[in-house]
């Protein structure tokens, strides 16, 4: 009896933890993401990675792991990438844009 109770509590706990993750991904709502939505999501993920890389580059420079020259080159390149991704994201979310609907 005690084993059954522990198993039921364990299953309940797993369901409680997994529910927000499954609900957030849109599982079970029957919706299908459009190509524009998929592209917007990809651009957002790339932008998040670029911003994280900028923070890591700055941290490495402050920690003394990057020379001033290496820092300048890496920082310039990653910031240019982030700016381009921001422009792409904005173009994908502008009302009436040919690439997608407002988001």
Phi and psi restraints in degrees (range 20) as a CNS / XPLOR table:
assign (resid 1 and name C) (resid 2 and name N)
       (resid 2 and name CA) (resid 2 and name C) 1.0 -64.7 20.0 2
assign (resid 2 and name N) (resid 2 and name CA)
       (resid 2 and name C) (resid 3 and name N) 1.0 -37.4 20.0 2
assign (resid 2 and name C) (resid 3 and name N)
       (resid 3 and name CA) (resid 3 and name C) 1.0 -64.3 20.0 2
assign (resid 3 and name N) (resid 3 and name CA)
       (resid 3 and name C) (resid 4 and name N) 1.0 -42.8 20.0 2
assign (resid 3 and name C) (resid 4 and name N)
       (resid 4 and name CA) (resid 4 and name C) 1.0 -61.8 20.0 2
assign (resid 4 and name N) (resid 4 and name CA)
       (resid 4 and name C) (resid 5 and name N) 1.0 -41.4 20.0 2
assign (resid 4 and name C) (resid 5 and name N)
       (resid 5 and name CA) (resid 5 and name C) 1.0 -63.4 20.0 2
assign (resid 5 and name N) (resid 5 and name CA)
       (resid 5 and name C) (resid 6 and name N) 1.0 -42.6 20.0 2
assign (resid 5 and name C) (resid 6 and name N)
       (resid 6 and name CA) (resid 6 and name C) 1.0 -64.9 20.0 2
assign (resid 6 and name N) (resid 6 and name CA)
       (resid 6 and name C) (resid 7 and name N) 1.0 -41.5 20.0 2
assign (resid 6 and name C) (resid 7 and name N)
       (resid 7 and name CA) (resid 7 and name C) 1.0 -63.5 20.0 2
assign (resid 7 and name N) (resid 7 and name CA)
       (resid 7 and name C) (resid 8 and name N) 1.0 -45.7 20.0 2
assign (resid 7 and name C) (resid 8 and name N)
       (resid 8 and name CA) (resid 8 and name C) 1.0 -62.6 20.0 2
assign (resid 8 and name N) (resid 8 and name CA)
       (resid 8 and name C) (resid 9 and name N) 1.0 -41.2 20.0 2
assign (resid 8 and name C) (resid 9 and name N)
       (resid 9 and name CA) (resid 9 and name C) 1.0 -64.4 20.0 2
assign (resid 9 and name N) (resid 9 and name CA)
       (resid 9 and name C) (resid 10 and name N) 1.0 -40.0 20.0 2
assign (resid 9 and name C) (resid 10 and name N)
       (resid 10 and name CA) (resid 10 and name C) 1.0 -63.5 20.0 2
assign (resid 10 and name N) (resid 10 and name CA)
       (resid 10 and name C) (resid 11 and name N) 1.0 -44.8 20.0 2
assign (resid 10 and name C) (resid 11 and name N)
       (resid 11 and name CA) (resid 11 and name C) 1.0 -63.4 20.0 2
assign (resid 11 and name N) (resid 11 and name CA)
       (resid 11 and name C) (resid 12 and name N) 1.0 -41.2 20.0 2
assign (resid 11 and name C) (resid 12 and name N)
       (resid 12 and name CA) (resid 12 and name C) 1.0 -63.6 20.0 2
assign (resid 12 and name N) (resid 12 and name CA)
       (resid 12 and name C) (resid 13 and name N) 1.0 -40.3 20.0 2
assign (resid 12 and name C) (resid 13 and name N)
       (resid 13 and name CA) (resid 13 and name C) 1.0 -65.6 20.0 2
assign (resid 13 and name N) (resid 13 and name CA)
       (resid 13 and name C) (resid 14 and name N) 1.0 -43.6 20.0 2
assign (resid 13 and name C) (resid 14 and name N)
       (resid 14 and name CA) (resid 14 and name C) 1.0 -61.5 20.0 2
assign (resid 14 and name N) (resid 14 and name CA)
       (resid 14 and name C) (resid 15 and name N) 1.0 -43.4 20.0 2
assign (resid 14 and name C) (resid 15 and name N)
       (resid 15 and name CA) (resid 15 and name C) 1.0 -63.3 20.0 2
assign (resid 15 and name N) (resid 15 and name CA)
       (resid 15 and name C) (resid 16 and name N) 1.0 -41.0 20.0 2
assign (resid 15 and name C) (resid 16 and name N)
       (resid 16 and name CA) (resid 16 and name C) 1.0 -62.9 20.0 2
assign (resid 16 and name N) (resid 16 and name CA)
       (resid 16 and name C) (resid 17 and name N) 1.0 -40.4 20.0 2
assign (resid 16 and name C) (resid 17 and name N)
       (resid 17 and name CA) (resid 17 and name C) 1.0 -74.3 20.0 2
assign (resid 17 and name N) (resid 17 and name CA)
       (resid 17 and name C) (resid 18 and name N) 1.0 -38.6 20.0 2
assign (resid 17 and name C) (resid 18 and name N)
       (resid 18 and name CA) (resid 18 and name C) 1.0 -77.6 20.0 2
assign (resid 18 and name N) (resid 18 and name CA)
       (resid 18 and name C) (resid 19 and name N) 1.0 -26.0 20.0 2
assign (resid 18 and name C) (resid 19 and name N)
       (resid 19 and name CA) (resid 19 and name C) 1.0 -55.7 20.0 2
assign (resid 19 and name N) (resid 19 and name CA)
       (resid 19 and name C) (resid 20 and name N) 1.0 -49.9 20.0 2
assign (resid 19 and name C) (resid 20 and name N)
       (resid 20 and name CA) (resid 20 and name C) 1.0 -62.1 20.0 2
assign (resid 20 and name N) (resid 20 and name CA)
       (resid 20 and name C) (resid 21 and name N) 1.0 -34.8 20.0 2
assign (resid 20 and name C) (resid 21 and name N)
       (resid 21 and name CA) (resid 21 and name C) 1.0 -67.8 20.0 2
assign (resid 21 and name N) (resid 21 and name CA)
       (resid 21 and name C) (resid 22 and name N) 1.0 -41.8 20.0 2
assign (resid 21 and name C) (resid 22 and name N)
       (resid 22 and name CA) (resid 22 and name C) 1.0 -71.4 20.0 2
assign (resid 22 and name N) (resid 22 and name CA)
       (resid 22 and name C) (resid 23 and name N) 1.0 -39.7 20.0 2
assign (resid 22 and name C) (resid 23 and name N)
       (resid 23 and name CA) (resid 23 and name C) 1.0 -65.9 20.0 2
assign (resid 23 and name N) (resid 23 and name CA)
       (resid 23 and name C) (resid 24 and name N) 1.0 -38.3 20.0 2
assign (resid 23 and name C) (resid 24 and name N)
       (resid 24 and name CA) (resid 24 and name C) 1.0 -66.2 20.0 2
assign (resid 24 and name N) (resid 24 and name CA)
       (resid 24 and name C) (resid 25 and name N) 1.0 -35.9 20.0 2
assign (resid 24 and name C) (resid 25 and name N)
       (resid 25 and name CA) (resid 25 and name C) 1.0 -76.3 20.0 2
assign (resid 25 and name N) (resid 25 and name CA)
       (resid 25 and name C) (resid 26 and name N) 1.0 -5.7 20.0 2
assign (resid 25 and name C) (resid 26 and name N)
       (resid 26 and name CA) (resid 26 and name C) 1.0 82.1 20.0 2
assign (resid 26 and name N) (resid 26 and name CA)
       (resid 26 and name C) (resid 27 and name N) 1.0 12.2 20.0 2
assign (resid 26 and name C) (resid 27 and name N)
       (resid 27 and name CA) (resid 27 and name C) 1.0 -65.5 20.0 2
assign (resid 27 and name N) (resid 27 and name CA)
       (resid 27 and name C) (resid 28 and name N) 1.0 133.7 20.0 2
assign (resid 27 and name C) (resid 28 and name N)
       (resid 28 and name CA) (resid 28 and name C) 1.0 85.9 20.0 2
assign (resid 28 and name N) (resid 28 and name CA)
       (resid 28 and name C) (resid 29 and name N) 1.0 -3.2 20.0 2
assign (resid 28 and name C) (resid 29 and name N)
       (resid 29 and name CA) (resid 29 and name C) 1.0 -92.4 20.0 2
assign (resid 29 and name N) (resid 29 and name CA)
       (resid 29 and name C) (resid 30 and name N) 1.0 -2.5 20.0 2
assign (resid 29 and name C) (resid 30 and name N)
       (resid 30 and name CA) (resid 30 and name C) 1.0 78.1 20.0 2
assign (resid 30 and name N) (resid 30 and name CA)
       (resid 30 and name C) (resid 31 and name N) 1.0 -0.5 20.0 2
assign (resid 30 and name C) (resid 31 and name N)
       (resid 31 and name CA) (resid 31 and name C) 1.0 -83.2 20.0 2
assign (resid 31 and name N) (resid 31 and name CA)
       (resid 31 and name C) (resid 32 and name N) 1.0 149.0 20.0 2
assign (resid 31 and name C) (resid 32 and name N)
       (resid 32 and name CA) (resid 32 and name C) 1.0 -118.6 20.0 2
assign (resid 32 and name N) (resid 32 and name CA)
       (resid 32 and name C) (resid 33 and name N) 1.0 129.1 20.0 2
assign (resid 32 and name C) (resid 33 and name N)
       (resid 33 and name CA) (resid 33 and name C) 1.0 -70.3 20.0 2
assign (resid 33 and name N) (resid 33 and name CA)
       (resid 33 and name C) (resid 34 and name N) 1.0 137.0 20.0 2
assign (resid 33 and name C) (resid 34 and name N)
       (resid 34 and name CA) (resid 34 and name C) 1.0 -78.7 20.0 2
assign (resid 34 and name N) (resid 34 and name CA)
       (resid 34 and name C) (resid 35 and name N) 1.0 161.1 20.0 2
assign (resid 34 and name C) (resid 35 and name N)
       (resid 35 and name CA) (resid 35 and name C) 1.0 -56.8 20.0 2
assign (resid 35 and name N) (resid 35 and name CA)
       (resid 35 and name C) (resid 36 and name N) 1.0 -35.4 20.0 2
assign (resid 35 and name C) (resid 36 and name N)
       (resid 36 and name CA) (resid 36 and name C) 1.0 -66.0 20.0 2
assign (resid 36 and name N) (resid 36 and name CA)
       (resid 36 and name C) (resid 37 and name N) 1.0 -40.3 20.0 2
assign (resid 36 and name C) (resid 37 and name N)
       (resid 37 and name CA) (resid 37 and name C) 1.0 -64.8 20.0 2
assign (resid 37 and name N) (resid 37 and name CA)
       (resid 37 and name C) (resid 38 and name N) 1.0 -40.8 20.0 2
assign (resid 37 and name C) (resid 38 and name N)
       (resid 38 and name CA) (resid 38 and name C) 1.0 -64.2 20.0 2
assign (resid 38 and name N) (resid 38 and name CA)
       (resid 38 and name C) (resid 39 and name N) 1.0 -42.3 20.0 2
assign (resid 38 and name C) (resid 39 and name N)
       (resid 39 and name CA) (resid 39 and name C) 1.0 -65.1 20.0 2
assign (resid 39 and name N) (resid 39 and name CA)
       (resid 39 and name C) (resid 40 and name N) 1.0 -43.0 20.0 2
assign (resid 39 and name C) (resid 40 and name N)
       (resid 40 and name CA) (resid 40 and name C) 1.0 -59.9 20.0 2
assign (resid 40 and name N) (resid 40 and name CA)
       (resid 40 and name C) (resid 41 and name N) 1.0 -43.1 20.0 2
assign (resid 40 and name C) (resid 41 and name N)
       (resid 41 and name CA) (resid 41 and name C) 1.0 -63.6 20.0 2
assign (resid 41 and name N) (resid 41 and name CA)
       (resid 41 and name C) (resid 42 and name N) 1.0 -42.0 20.0 2
assign (resid 41 and name C) (resid 42 and name N)
       (resid 42 and name CA) (resid 42 and name C) 1.0 -63.3 20.0 2
assign (resid 42 and name N) (resid 42 and name CA)
       (resid 42 and name C) (resid 43 and name N) 1.0 -42.5 20.0 2
assign (resid 42 and name C) (resid 43 and name N)
       (resid 43 and name CA) (resid 43 and name C) 1.0 -64.7 20.0 2
assign (resid 43 and name N) (resid 43 and name CA)
       (resid 43 and name C) (resid 44 and name N) 1.0 -41.6 20.0 2
assign (resid 43 and name C) (resid 44 and name N)
       (resid 44 and name CA) (resid 44 and name C) 1.0 -61.6 20.0 2
assign (resid 44 and name N) (resid 44 and name CA)
       (resid 44 and name C) (resid 45 and name N) 1.0 -42.8 20.0 2
assign (resid 44 and name C) (resid 45 and name N)
       (resid 45 and name CA) (resid 45 and name C) 1.0 -65.6 20.0 2
assign (resid 45 and name N) (resid 45 and name CA)
       (resid 45 and name C) (resid 46 and name N) 1.0 -41.4 20.0 2
assign (resid 45 and name C) (resid 46 and name N)
       (resid 46 and name CA) (resid 46 and name C) 1.0 -63.3 20.0 2
assign (resid 46 and name N) (resid 46 and name CA)
       (resid 46 and name C) (resid 47 and name N) 1.0 -40.1 20.0 2
assign (resid 46 and name C) (resid 47 and name N)
       (resid 47 and name CA) (resid 47 and name C) 1.0 -64.5 20.0 2
assign (resid 47 and name N) (resid 47 and name CA)
       (resid 47 and name C) (resid 48 and name N) 1.0 -42.9 20.0 2
assign (resid 47 and name C) (resid 48 and name N)
       (resid 48 and name CA) (resid 48 and name C) 1.0 -59.1 20.0 2
assign (resid 48 and name N) (resid 48 and name CA)
       (resid 48 and name C) (resid 49 and name N) 1.0 -41.7 20.0 2
assign (resid 48 and name C) (resid 49 and name N)
       (resid 49 and name CA) (resid 49 and name C) 1.0 -65.7 20.0 2
assign (resid 49 and name N) (resid 49 and name CA)
       (resid 49 and name C) (resid 50 and name N) 1.0 -39.1 20.0 2
assign (resid 49 and name C) (resid 50 and name N)
       (resid 50 and name CA) (resid 50 and name C) 1.0 -65.8 20.0 2
assign (resid 50 and name N) (resid 50 and name CA)
       (resid 50 and name C) (resid 51 and name N) 1.0 -42.4 20.0 2
assign (resid 50 and name C) (resid 51 and name N)
       (resid 51 and name CA) (resid 51 and name C) 1.0 -66.7 20.0 2
assign (resid 51 and name N) (resid 51 and name CA)
       (resid 51 and name C) (resid 52 and name N) 1.0 -36.9 20.0 2
assign (resid 51 and name C) (resid 52 and name N)
       (resid 52 and name CA) (resid 52 and name C) 1.0 -64.5 20.0 2
assign (resid 52 and name N) (resid 52 and name CA)
       (resid 52 and name C) (resid 53 and name N) 1.0 -41.4 20.0 2
assign (resid 52 and name C) (resid 53 and name N)
       (resid 53 and name CA) (resid 53 and name C) 1.0 -62.5 20.0 2
assign (resid 53 and name N) (resid 53 and name CA)
       (resid 53 and name C) (resid 54 and name N) 1.0 -39.6 20.0 2
assign (resid 53 and name C) (resid 54 and name N)
       (resid 54 and name CA) (resid 54 and name C) 1.0 -61.0 20.0 2
assign (resid 54 and name N) (resid 54 and name CA)
       (resid 54 and name C) (resid 55 and name N) 1.0 -45.2 20.0 2
assign (resid 54 and name C) (resid 55 and name N)
       (resid 55 and name CA) (resid 55 and name C) 1.0 -62.4 20.0 2
assign (resid 55 and name N) (resid 55 and name CA)
       (resid 55 and name C) (resid 56 and name N) 1.0 -40.4 20.0 2
assign (resid 55 and name C) (resid 56 and name N)
       (resid 56 and name CA) (resid 56 and name C) 1.0 -67.5 20.0 2
assign (resid 56 and name N) (resid 56 and name CA)
       (resid 56 and name C) (resid 57 and name N) 1.0 -38.6 20.0 2
assign (resid 56 and name C) (resid 57 and name N)
       (resid 57 and name CA) (resid 57 and name C) 1.0 -62.9 20.0 2
assign (resid 57 and name N) (resid 57 and name CA)
       (resid 57 and name C) (resid 58 and name N) 1.0 -44.6 20.0 2
assign (resid 57 and name C) (resid 58 and name N)
       (resid 58 and name CA) (resid 58 and name C) 1.0 -62.9 20.0 2
assign (resid 58 and name N) (resid 58 and name CA)
       (resid 58 and name C) (resid 59 and name N) 1.0 -41.8 20.0 2
assign (resid 58 and name C) (resid 59 and name N)
       (resid 59 and name CA) (resid 59 and name C) 1.0 -63.1 20.0 2
assign (resid 59 and name N) (resid 59 and name CA)
       (resid 59 and name C) (resid 60 and name N) 1.0 -46.1 20.0 2
assign (resid 59 and name C) (resid 60 and name N)
       (resid 60 and name CA) (resid 60 and name C) 1.0 -61.8 20.0 2
assign (resid 60 and name N) (resid 60 and name CA)
       (resid 60 and name C) (resid 61 and name N) 1.0 -37.3 20.0 2
assign (resid 60 and name C) (resid 61 and name N)
       (resid 61 and name CA) (resid 61 and name C) 1.0 -66.7 20.0 2
assign (resid 61 and name N) (resid 61 and name CA)
       (resid 61 and name C) (resid 62 and name N) 1.0 -46.3 20.0 2
assign (resid 61 and name C) (resid 62 and name N)
       (resid 62 and name CA) (resid 62 and name C) 1.0 -62.6 20.0 2
assign (resid 62 and name N) (resid 62 and name CA)
       (resid 62 and name C) (resid 63 and name N) 1.0 -33.2 20.0 2
assign (resid 62 and name C) (resid 63 and name N)
       (resid 63 and name CA) (resid 63 and name C) 1.0 -78.4 20.0 2
assign (resid 63 and name N) (resid 63 and name CA)
       (resid 63 and name C) (resid 64 and name N) 1.0 -7.1 20.0 2
assign (resid 63 and name C) (resid 64 and name N)
       (resid 64 and name CA) (resid 64 and name C) 1.0 87.1 20.0 2
assign (resid 64 and name N) (resid 64 and name CA)
       (resid 64 and name C) (resid 65 and name N) 1.0 12.4 20.0 2
assign (resid 64 and name C) (resid 65 and name N)
       (resid 65 and name CA) (resid 65 and name C) 1.0 -87.6 20.0 2
assign (resid 65 and name N) (resid 65 and name CA)
       (resid 65 and name C) (resid 66 and name N) 1.0 -10.1 20.0 2
assign (resid 65 and name C) (resid 66 and name N)
       (resid 66 and name CA) (resid 66 and name C) 1.0 -128.1 20.0 2
assign (resid 66 and name N) (resid 66 and name CA)
       (resid 66 and name C) (resid 67 and name N) 1.0 135.6 20.0 2
assign (resid 66 and name C) (resid 67 and name N)
       (resid 67 and name CA) (resid 67 and name C) 1.0 -70.8 20.0 2
assign (resid 67 and name N) (resid 67 and name CA)
       (resid 67 and name C) (resid 68 and name N) 1.0 165.0 20.0 2
assign (resid 67 and name C) (resid 68 and name N)
       (resid 68 and name CA) (resid 68 and name C) 1.0 -59.5 20.0 2
assign (resid 68 and name N) (resid 68 and name CA)
       (resid 68 and name C) (resid 69 and name N) 1.0 -39.7 20.0 2
assign (resid 68 and name C) (resid 69 and name N)
       (resid 69 and name CA) (resid 69 and name C) 1.0 -67.8 20.0 2
assign (resid 69 and name N) (resid 69 and name CA)
       (resid 69 and name C) (resid 70 and name N) 1.0 -45.4 20.0 2
assign (resid 69 and name C) (resid 70 and name N)
       (resid 70 and name CA) (resid 70 and name C) 1.0 -63.9 20.0 2
assign (resid 70 and name N) (resid 70 and name CA)
       (resid 70 and name C) (resid 71 and name N) 1.0 -42.0 20.0 2
assign (resid 70 and name C) (resid 71 and name N)
       (resid 71 and name CA) (resid 71 and name C) 1.0 -59.8 20.0 2
assign (resid 71 and name N) (resid 71 and name CA)
       (resid 71 and name C) (resid 72 and name N) 1.0 -46.7 20.0 2
assign (resid 71 and name C) (resid 72 and name N)
       (resid 72 and name CA) (resid 72 and name C) 1.0 -60.6 20.0 2
assign (resid 72 and name N) (resid 72 and name CA)
       (resid 72 and name C) (resid 73 and name N) 1.0 -43.6 20.0 2
assign (resid 72 and name C) (resid 73 and name N)
       (resid 73 and name CA) (resid 73 and name C) 1.0 -67.1 20.0 2
assign (resid 73 and name N) (resid 73 and name CA)
       (resid 73 and name C) (resid 74 and name N) 1.0 -47.6 20.0 2
assign (resid 73 and name C) (resid 74 and name N)
       (resid 74 and name CA) (resid 74 and name C) 1.0 -66.0 20.0 2
assign (resid 74 and name N) (resid 74 and name CA)
       (resid 74 and name C) (resid 75 and name N) 1.0 -42.5 20.0 2
assign (resid 74 and name C) (resid 75 and name N)
       (resid 75 and name CA) (resid 75 and name C) 1.0 -63.8 20.0 2
assign (resid 75 and name N) (resid 75 and name CA)
       (resid 75 and name C) (resid 76 and name N) 1.0 -45.1 20.0 2
assign (resid 75 and name C) (resid 76 and name N)
       (resid 76 and name CA) (resid 76 and name C) 1.0 -60.9 20.0 2
assign (resid 76 and name N) (resid 76 and name CA)
       (resid 76 and name C) (resid 77 and name N) 1.0 -44.8 20.0 2
assign (resid 76 and name C) (resid 77 and name N)
       (resid 77 and name CA) (resid 77 and name C) 1.0 -64.9 20.0 2
assign (resid 77 and name N) (resid 77 and name CA)
       (resid 77 and name C) (resid 78 and name N) 1.0 -44.9 20.0 2
assign (resid 77 and name C) (resid 78 and name N)
       (resid 78 and name CA) (resid 78 and name C) 1.0 -71.7 20.0 2
assign (resid 78 and name N) (resid 78 and name CA)
       (resid 78 and name C) (resid 79 and name N) 1.0 -35.9 20.0 2
assign (resid 78 and name C) (resid 79 and name N)
       (resid 79 and name CA) (resid 79 and name C) 1.0 -67.6 20.0 2
assign (resid 79 and name N) (resid 79 and name CA)
       (resid 79 and name C) (resid 80 and name N) 1.0 -37.4 20.0 2
assign (resid 79 and name C) (resid 80 and name N)
       (resid 80 and name CA) (resid 80 and name C) 1.0 -63.3 20.0 2
assign (resid 80 and name N) (resid 80 and name CA)
       (resid 80 and name C) (resid 81 and name N) 1.0 -40.5 20.0 2
assign (resid 80 and name C) (resid 81 and name N)
       (resid 81 and name CA) (resid 81 and name C) 1.0 -63.2 20.0 2
assign (resid 81 and name N) (resid 81 and name CA)
       (resid 81 and name C) (resid 82 and name N) 1.0 -43.2 20.0 2
assign (resid 81 and name C) (resid 82 and name N)
       (resid 82 and name CA) (resid 82 and name C) 1.0 -63.6 20.0 2
assign (resid 82 and name N) (resid 82 and name CA)
       (resid 82 and name C) (resid 83 and name N) 1.0 -41.0 20.0 2
assign (resid 82 and name C) (resid 83 and name N)
       (resid 83 and name CA) (resid 83 and name C) 1.0 -62.6 20.0 2
assign (resid 83 and name N) (resid 83 and name CA)
       (resid 83 and name C) (resid 84 and name N) 1.0 -43.4 20.0 2
assign (resid 83 and name C) (resid 84 and name N)
       (resid 84 and name CA) (resid 84 and name C) 1.0 -63.0 20.0 2
assign (resid 84 and name N) (resid 84 and name CA)
       (resid 84 and name C) (resid 85 and name N) 1.0 -40.4 20.0 2
assign (resid 84 and name C) (resid 85 and name N)
       (resid 85 and name CA) (resid 85 and name C) 1.0 -66.9 20.0 2
assign (resid 85 and name N) (resid 85 and name CA)
       (resid 85 and name C) (resid 86 and name N) 1.0 -37.1 20.0 2
assign (resid 85 and name C) (resid 86 and name N)
       (resid 86 and name CA) (resid 86 and name C) 1.0 -63.6 20.0 2
assign (resid 86 and name N) (resid 86 and name CA)
       (resid 86 and name C) (resid 87 and name N) 1.0 -42.6 20.0 2
assign (resid 86 and name C) (resid 87 and name N)
       (resid 87 and name CA) (resid 87 and name C) 1.0 -62.4 20.0 2
assign (resid 87 and name N) (resid 87 and name CA)
       (resid 87 and name C) (resid 88 and name N) 1.0 -42.3 20.0 2
assign (resid 87 and name C) (resid 88 and name N)
       (resid 88 and name CA) (resid 88 and name C) 1.0 -64.8 20.0 2
assign (resid 88 and name N) (resid 88 and name CA)
       (resid 88 and name C) (resid 89 and name N) 1.0 -41.6 20.0 2
assign (resid 88 and name C) (resid 89 and name N)
       (resid 89 and name CA) (resid 89 and name C) 1.0 -61.9 20.0 2
assign (resid 89 and name N) (resid 89 and name CA)
       (resid 89 and name C) (resid 90 and name N) 1.0 -44.5 20.0 2
assign (resid 89 and name C) (resid 90 and name N)
       (resid 90 and name CA) (resid 90 and name C) 1.0 -63.9 20.0 2
assign (resid 90 and name N) (resid 90 and name CA)
       (resid 90 and name C) (resid 91 and name N) 1.0 -39.7 20.0 2
assign (resid 90 and name C) (resid 91 and name N)
       (resid 91 and name CA) (resid 91 and name C) 1.0 -64.9 20.0 2
assign (resid 91 and name N) (resid 91 and name CA)
       (resid 91 and name C) (resid 92 and name N) 1.0 -33.7 20.0 2
assign (resid 91 and name C) (resid 92 and name N)
       (resid 92 and name CA) (resid 92 and name C) 1.0 -76.7 20.0 2
assign (resid 92 and name N) (resid 92 and name CA)
       (resid 92 and name C) (resid 93 and name N) 1.0 -20.8 20.0 2
assign (resid 92 and name C) (resid 93 and name N)
       (resid 93 and name CA) (resid 93 and name C) 1.0 -107.7 20.0 2
assign (resid 93 and name N) (resid 93 and name CA)
       (resid 93 and name C) (resid 94 and name N) 1.0 -1.4 20.0 2
assign (resid 93 and name C) (resid 94 and name N)
       (resid 94 and name CA) (resid 94 and name C) 1.0 -68.8 20.0 2
assign (resid 94 and name N) (resid 94 and name CA)
       (resid 94 and name C) (resid 95 and name N) 1.0 137.1 20.0 2
assign (resid 94 and name C) (resid 95 and name N)
       (resid 95 and name CA) (resid 95 and name C) 1.0 -61.0 20.0 2
assign (resid 95 and name N) (resid 95 and name CA)
       (resid 95 and name C) (resid 96 and name N) 1.0 133.4 20.0 2
assign (resid 95 and name C) (resid 96 and name N)
       (resid 96 and name CA) (resid 96 and name C) 1.0 78.1 20.0 2
assign (resid 96 and name N) (resid 96 and name CA)
       (resid 96 and name C) (resid 97 and name N) 1.0 8.8 20.0 2
assign (resid 96 and name C) (resid 97 and name N)
       (resid 97 and name CA) (resid 97 and name C) 1.0 -71.3 20.0 2
assign (resid 97 and name N) (resid 97 and name CA)
       (resid 97 and name C) (resid 98 and name N) 1.0 144.4 20.0 2
assign (resid 97 and name C) (resid 98 and name N)
       (resid 98 and name CA) (resid 98 and name C) 1.0 -69.4 20.0 2
assign (resid 98 and name N) (resid 98 and name CA)
       (resid 98 and name C) (resid 99 and name N) 1.0 -14.8 20.0 2
assign (resid 98 and name C) (resid 99 and name N)
       (resid 99 and name CA) (resid 99 and name C) 1.0 -90.6 20.0 2
assign (resid 99 and name N) (resid 99 and name CA)
       (resid 99 and name C) (resid 100 and name N) 1.0 -13.9 20.0 2
assign (resid 99 and name C) (resid 100 and name N)
       (resid 100 and name CA) (resid 100 and name C) 1.0 178.2 20.0 2
assign (resid 100 and name N) (resid 100 and name CA)
       (resid 100 and name C) (resid 101 and name N) 1.0 172.6 20.0 2
assign (resid 100 and name C) (resid 101 and name N)
       (resid 101 and name CA) (resid 101 and name C) 1.0 -91.5 20.0 2
assign (resid 101 and name N) (resid 101 and name CA)
       (resid 101 and name C) (resid 102 and name N) 1.0 166.3 20.0 2
assign (resid 101 and name C) (resid 102 and name N)
       (resid 102 and name CA) (resid 102 and name C) 1.0 -60.3 20.0 2
assign (resid 102 and name N) (resid 102 and name CA)
       (resid 102 and name C) (resid 103 and name N) 1.0 145.3 20.0 2
